[in-house]
């Protein structure tokens, strides 16, 4: 019988592994309400929100800032499309388009064909097929820029039952975008080590994220007073 050396750690088989069950979270009323709303209205995103809550309470979890940041970013970007499935995603597939153009593209040296002359013509002729591909990519890009942002679409949807639903508060949209941008800075792994994050700032930014969403889920528990309060806070930050 082969016996593992005593200085090697024993690997537990699956049946002996420690239980992965999580301890129940002690959630504030706001977080209980938000989680219930996600479960009811945006089920595909509910686990990401609940997982972020667990990570927020576990300061020793490896890589937690990256996972929390990913959850906030993806919820921010996808929520409106989960709430309103009739909306179509409006991302331009730049890489796919350029892959198609690249198949037929000739580099500029071959296009100008100047026979070694150092001067270059002001224009070069390209195949109509390539020109049409480039034109379509630019038109798609222009159309994408003219469309409302994820955040405008989200707040238009959330504010649809409010008396002033005809207009979206620009400061509120910008505030939400600013919050998302903060988390975006921590979504990607870095070659120079794990980023240092101020714990109080992390908690504050996450509460900011939750507070904006909580103020709009009126079908469950909130009223116009909370909406007025967050609009006031957004306005104060820009004054």
C-alpha positions as a Markdown table, in Angstrom:
| # | Residue | x | y | z |
|---|---|---|---|---|
| 1 | Unk | 0.0 | 0.0 | 0.0 |
| 2 | Unk | 1.3 | 3.4 | -1.0 |
| 3 | Unk | 1.4 | 5.9 | 1.9 |
| 4 | Unk | 1.7 | 9.6 | 1.3 |
| 5 | Unk | 4.8 | 11.3 | 3.0 |
| 6 | Unk | 3.9 | 12.9 | 6.3 |
| 7 | Unk | 5.0 | 16.3 | 5.1 |
| 8 | Unk | 2.5 | 16.5 | 2.4 |
| 9 | Unk | -1.0 | 17.9 | 3.1 |
| 10 | Unk | -3.9 | 15.5 | 2.9 |
| 11 | Unk | -6.5 | 16.4 | 0.2 |
| 12 | Unk | -10.0 | 15.8 | 1.4 |
| 13 | Unk | -12.2 | 13.9 | -0.9 |
| 14 | Unk | -15.5 | 15.7 | -1.9 |
| 15 | Unk | -17.5 | 13.8 | 0.7 |
| 16 | Unk | -15.2 | 15.0 | 3.5 |
| 17 | Unk | -15.0 | 18.6 | 2.3 |
| 18 | Unk | -16.2 | 21.3 | 4.7 |
| 19 | Unk | -19.8 | 22.5 | 4.2 |
| 20 | Unk | -20.1 | 25.5 | 1.9 |
| 21 | Unk | -23.3 | 26.6 | 3.5 |
| 22 | Unk | -23.4 | 30.3 | 4.3 |
| 23 | Unk | -24.4 | 31.9 | 7.6 |
| 24 | Unk | -27.6 | 33.9 | 7.3 |
| 25 | Unk | -27.1 | 37.6 | 6.7 |
| 26 | Unk | -28.4 | 40.2 | 9.1 |
| 27 | Unk | -29.9 | 42.5 | 6.6 |
| 28 | Unk | -31.2 | 46.0 | 7.2 |
| 29 | Unk | -34.9 | 46.6 | 6.2 |
| 30 | Unk | -33.8 | 48.4 | 3.1 |
| 31 | Unk | -31.6 | 45.4 | 2.0 |
| 32 | Unk | -34.4 | 43.0 | 2.8 |
| 33 | Unk | -36.7 | 45.0 | 0.6 |
| 34 | Unk | -34.3 | 45.3 | -2.2 |
| 35 | Unk | -33.5 | 41.6 | -2.2 |
| 36 | Unk | -37.2 | 40.8 | -2.2 |
| 37 | Unk | -37.7 | 43.2 | -5.1 |
| 38 | Unk | -34.8 | 41.6 | -7.1 |
| 39 | Unk | -36.3 | 38.1 | -6.5 |
| 40 | Unk | -39.7 | 39.3 | -7.7 |
| 41 | Unk | -38.8 | 41.7 | -10.5 |
| 42 | Unk | -35.3 | 40.9 | -11.7 |
| 43 | Unk | -34.6 | 37.3 | -10.7 |
| 44 | Unk | -31.6 | 36.9 | -13.0 |
| 45 | Unk | -29.7 | 39.6 | -11.1 |
| 46 | Unk | -30.9 | 38.6 | -7.6 |
| 47 | Unk | -28.0 | 36.2 | -6.8 |
| 48 | Unk | -25.4 | 38.8 | -7.9 |
| 49 | Unk | -26.9 | 41.3 | -5.4 |
| 50 | Unk | -27.1 | 38.8 | -2.6 |
| 51 | Unk | -23.6 | 37.6 | -3.3 |
| 52 | Unk | -22.3 | 41.1 | -3.1 |
| 53 | Unk | -24.0 | 41.5 | 0.3 |
| 54 | Unk | -22.2 | 38.4 | 1.6 |
| 55 | Unk | -18.9 | 39.7 | 0.4 |
| 56 | Unk | -19.5 | 43.1 | 1.9 |
| 57 | Unk | -19.8 | 41.4 | 5.3 |
| 58 | Unk | -16.7 | 39.3 | 4.8 |
| 59 | Unk | -13.7 | 41.5 | 4.8 |
| 60 | Unk | -11.2 | 38.6 | 4.6 |
| 61 | Unk | -12.7 | 37.0 | 1.4 |
| 62 | Unk | -10.0 | 36.8 | -1.3 |
| 63 | Unk | -10.6 | 39.1 | -4.2 |
| 64 | Unk | -13.8 | 40.4 | -2.8 |
| 65 | Unk | -13.5 | 43.9 | -4.3 |
| 66 | Unk | -13.3 | 42.5 | -7.8 |
| 67 | Unk | -16.4 | 40.4 | -7.3 |
| 68 | Unk | -18.4 | 43.2 | -5.7 |
| 69 | Unk | -17.4 | 45.6 | -8.5 |
| 70 | Unk | -18.4 | 43.1 | -11.2 |
| 71 | Unk | -21.8 | 42.6 | -9.5 |
| 72 | Unk | -22.5 | 46.4 | -9.3 |
| 73 | Unk | -21.3 | 47.0 | -12.9 |
| 74 | Unk | -23.4 | 44.1 | -14.4 |
| 75 | Unk | -26.5 | 45.0 | -12.4 |
| 76 | Unk | -26.2 | 48.6 | -13.4 |
| 77 | Unk | -25.8 | 47.7 | -17.1 |
| 78 | Unk | -28.3 | 44.8 | -17.4 |
| 79 | Unk | -31.1 | 45.8 | -15.0 |
| 80 | Unk | -33.2 | 47.8 | -17.5 |
| 81 | Unk | -33.1 | 45.0 | -20.0 |
| 82 | Unk | -34.2 | 42.5 | -17.4 |
| 83 | Unk | -37.1 | 44.8 | -16.3 |
| 84 | Unk | -38.1 | 45.6 | -19.9 |
| 85 | Unk | -37.4 | 42.6 | -22.1 |
| 86 | Unk | -38.7 | 44.4 | -25.1 |
| 87 | Unk | -35.7 | 46.6 | -25.1 |
| 88 | Unk | -32.9 | 45.5 | -27.3 |
| 89 | Unk | -29.2 | 45.8 | -26.3 |
| 90 | Unk | -27.5 | 48.5 | -28.3 |
| 91 | Unk | -23.9 | 47.5 | -28.1 |
| 92 | Unk | -21.9 | 47.9 | -31.3 |
| 93 | Unk | -19.8 | 44.8 | -32.0 |
| 94 | Unk | -16.7 | 46.6 | -33.1 |
| 95 | Unk | -14.4 | 43.7 | -32.9 |
| 96 | Unk | -16.6 | 41.5 | -35.1 |
| 97 | Unk | -17.0 | 44.3 | -37.6 |
| 98 | Unk | -13.3 | 44.9 | -37.8 |
| 99 | Unk | -12.6 | 41.2 | -38.2 |
| 100 | Unk | -14.8 | 41.2 | -41.3 |
| 101 | Unk | -13.1 | 44.4 | -42.7 |
| 102 | Unk | -9.6 | 43.0 | -42.0 |
| 103 | Unk | -10.3 | 40.0 | -44.3 |
| 104 | Unk | -10.5 | 42.3 | -47.4 |
| 105 | Unk | -8.3 | 45.2 | -46.3 |
| 106 | Unk | -5.1 | 46.1 | -48.1 |
| 107 | Unk | -2.5 | 48.1 | -46.2 |
| 108 | Unk | -1.9 | 51.7 | -47.3 |
| 109 | Unk | 1.5 | 51.0 | -48.8 |
| 110 | Unk | -0.2 | 48.7 | -51.4 |
| 111 | Unk | -3.1 | 51.1 | -51.8 |
| 112 | Unk | -1.2 | 54.2 | -52.8 |
| 113 | Unk | 1.3 | 52.3 | -55.0 |
| 114 | Unk | 3.5 | 55.3 | -55.4 |
| 115 | Unk | 6.6 | 53.4 | -56.6 |
| 116 | Unk | 8.9 | 54.5 | -53.8 |
| 117 | Unk | 7.9 | 58.2 | -53.9 |
| 118 | Unk | 8.0 | 59.7 | -50.5 |
| 119 | Unk | 4.9 | 61.8 | -51.2 |
| 120 | Unk | 1.5 | 60.3 | -50.6 |
| 121 | Unk | -1.7 | 61.0 | -52.5 |
| 122 | Unk | -4.5 | 62.8 | -50.7 |
| 123 | Unk | -6.9 | 60.0 | -51.5 |
| 124 | Unk | -6.7 | 56.3 | -52.3 |
| 125 | Unk | -9.2 | 54.0 | -53.9 |
| 126 | Unk | -10.6 | 51.1 | -51.9 |
| 127 | Unk | -13.0 | 48.3 | -52.8 |
| 128 | Unk | -16.7 | 49.2 | -52.6 |
| 129 | Unk | -17.3 | 46.2 | -50.4 |
| 130 | Unk | -14.7 | 47.5 | -47.8 |
| 131 | Unk | -16.1 | 51.0 | -48.0 |
| 132 | Unk | -19.7 | 49.8 | -47.3 |
| 133 | Unk | -18.5 | 47.8 | -44.3 |
| 134 | Unk | -16.7 | 50.9 | -42.9 |
| 135 | Unk | -19.7 | 53.0 | -43.6 |
| 136 | Unk | -22.0 | 50.6 | -41.7 |
| 137 | Unk | -19.7 | 50.5 | -38.7 |
| 138 | Unk | -19.6 | 54.3 | -38.5 |
| 139 | Unk | -23.4 | 54.5 | -38.9 |
| 140 | Unk | -23.9 | 51.9 | -36.1 |
| 141 | Unk | -21.5 | 53.9 | -33.9 |
| 142 | Unk | -23.3 | 57.2 | -34.6 |
| 143 | Unk | -26.7 | 55.6 | -33.9 |
| 144 | Unk | -25.4 | 54.1 | -30.7 |
| 145 | Unk | -24.1 | 57.5 | -29.5 |
| 146 | Unk | -27.5 | 59.1 | -30.2 |
| 147 | Unk | -29.4 | 56.5 | -28.2 |
| 148 | Unk | -30.2 | 57.0 | -24.5 |
| 149 | Unk | -27.6 | 55.5 | -22.2 |
| 150 | Unk | -28.3 | 52.4 | -20.0 |
| 151 | Unk | -28.8 | 54.7 | -17.1 |
| 152 | Unk | -31.3 | 57.0 | -18.9 |
| 153 | Unk | -33.2 | 54.0 | -20.0 |
| 154 | Unk | -33.2 | 52.5 | -16.5 |
| 155 | Unk | -34.4 | 55.7 | -14.9 |
| 156 | Unk | -37.1 | 56.3 | -17.5 |
| 157 | Unk | -38.4 | 52.8 | -16.8 |
| 158 | Unk | -38.2 | 53.3 | -13.0 |
| 159 | Unk | -39.8 | 56.7 | -13.1 |
| 160 | Unk | -42.6 | 55.7 | -15.5 |
| 161 | Unk | -45.2 | 55.9 | -12.7 |
| 162 | Unk | -44.0 | 59.2 | -11.3 |
| 163 | Unk | -45.9 | 62.5 | -11.9 |
| 164 | Unk | -42.8 | 64.0 | -13.6 |
| 165 | Unk | -41.9 | 60.9 | -15.6 |
| 166 | Unk | -41.7 | 62.9 | -18.8 |
| 167 | Unk | -38.2 | 64.0 | -18.0 |
| 168 | Unk | -35.2 | 62.2 | -16.4 |
| 169 | Unk | -33.2 | 64.2 | -13.9 |
| 170 | Unk | -29.8 | 64.6 | -15.6 |
| 171 | Unk | -28.0 | 65.0 | -12.3 |
| 172 | Unk | -29.4 | 61.8 | -11.1 |
| 173 | Unk | -28.3 | 59.9 | -14.2 |
| 174 | Unk | -24.8 | 61.4 | -13.9 |
| 175 | Unk | -24.7 | 60.5 | -10.2 |
| 176 | Unk | -25.5 | 56.9 | -11.0 |
| 177 | Unk | -22.9 | 56.9 | -13.8 |
| 178 | Unk | -20.3 | 58.3 | -11.4 |
| 179 | Unk | -21.0 | 55.5 | -8.9 |
| 180 | Unk | -20.7 | 52.9 | -11.6 |
| 181 | Unk | -17.4 | 54.4 | -12.7 |
| 182 | Unk | -16.0 | 54.1 | -9.2 |
| 183 | Unk | -16.7 | 50.4 | -9.2 |
| 184 | Unk | -15.5 | 49.9 | -12.7 |
| 185 | Unk | -12.0 | 50.9 | -11.5 |
| 186 | Unk | -11.9 | 47.6 | -9.6 |
| 187 | Unk | -13.4 | 45.1 | -12.0 |
| 188 | Unk | -10.2 | 44.0 | -13.7 |
| 189 | Unk | -7.3 | 42.1 | -12.2 |
| 190 | Unk | -4.0 | 44.0 | -12.2 |
| 191 | Unk | -0.5 | 42.9 | -12.8 |
| 192 | Unk | 0.8 | 45.1 | -10.0 |
| 193 | Unk | -1.1 | 43.5 | -7.2 |
| 194 | Unk | -4.5 | 43.7 | -5.5 |
| 195 | Unk | -5.7 | 47.3 | -5.3 |
| 196 | Unk | -6.0 | 48.9 | -1.9 |
| 197 | Unk | -9.5 | 50.0 | -1.1 |
| 198 | Unk | -10.7 | 52.1 | 1.8 |
| 199 | Unk | -13.3 | 49.9 | 3.5 |
| 200 | Unk | -15.5 | 52.9 | 4.5 |
| 201 | Unk | -15.5 | 54.2 | 1.0 |
| 202 | Unk | -16.4 | 50.8 | -0.4 |
| 203 | Unk | -19.3 | 50.5 | 2.0 |
| 204 | Unk | -20.4 | 54.1 | 1.2 |
| 205 | Unk | -20.3 | 53.6 | -2.5 |
| 206 | Unk | -22.3 | 50.4 | -2.2 |
| 207 | Unk | -24.9 | 52.1 | -0.1 |
| 208 | Unk | -25.1 | 54.8 | -2.7 |
| 209 | Unk | -25.8 | 52.2 | -5.3 |
| 210 | Unk | -28.5 | 50.6 | -3.2 |
| 211 | Unk | -30.0 | 53.9 | -2.2 |
| 212 | Unk | -30.6 | 55.0 | -5.8 |
| 213 | Unk | -32.3 | 51.7 | -6.7 |
| 214 | Unk | -34.3 | 51.5 | -3.5 |
| 215 | Unk | -35.8 | 54.9 | -4.1 |
| 216 | Unk | -37.5 | 53.7 | -7.3 |
| 217 | Unk | -39.0 | 50.3 | -6.5 |
| 218 | Unk | -42.3 | 51.8 | -5.6 |
| 219 | Unk | -44.4 | 48.8 | -6.5 |
| 220 | Unk | -43.1 | 47.2 | -3.3 |
| 221 | Unk | -42.5 | 49.6 | -0.6 |
| 222 | Unk | -41.3 | 53.1 | -1.4 |
| 223 | Unk | -43.0 | 56.4 | -2.0 |
| 224 | Unk | -42.2 | 59.8 | -3.6 |
| 225 | Unk | -40.6 | 61.1 | -0.4 |
| 226 | Unk | -37.6 | 58.8 | -0.9 |
| 227 | Unk | -37.4 | 59.8 | -4.5 |
| 228 | Unk | -37.5 | 63.5 | -3.6 |
| 229 | Unk | -34.7 | 62.9 | -1.1 |
| 230 | Unk | -32.3 | 61.2 | -3.5 |
| 231 | Unk | -33.0 | 63.8 | -6.2 |
| 232 | Unk | -32.1 | 66.5 | -3.7 |
| 233 | Unk | -28.9 | 64.7 | -2.8 |
| 234 | Unk | -27.9 | 64.4 | -6.4 |
| 235 | Unk | -28.6 | 68.0 | -7.0 |
| 236 | Unk | -26.6 | 69.1 | -4.0 |
| 237 | Unk | -23.5 | 67.2 | -5.2 |
| 238 | Unk | -23.4 | 69.2 | -8.4 |
| 239 | Unk | -24.0 | 72.6 | -6.9 |
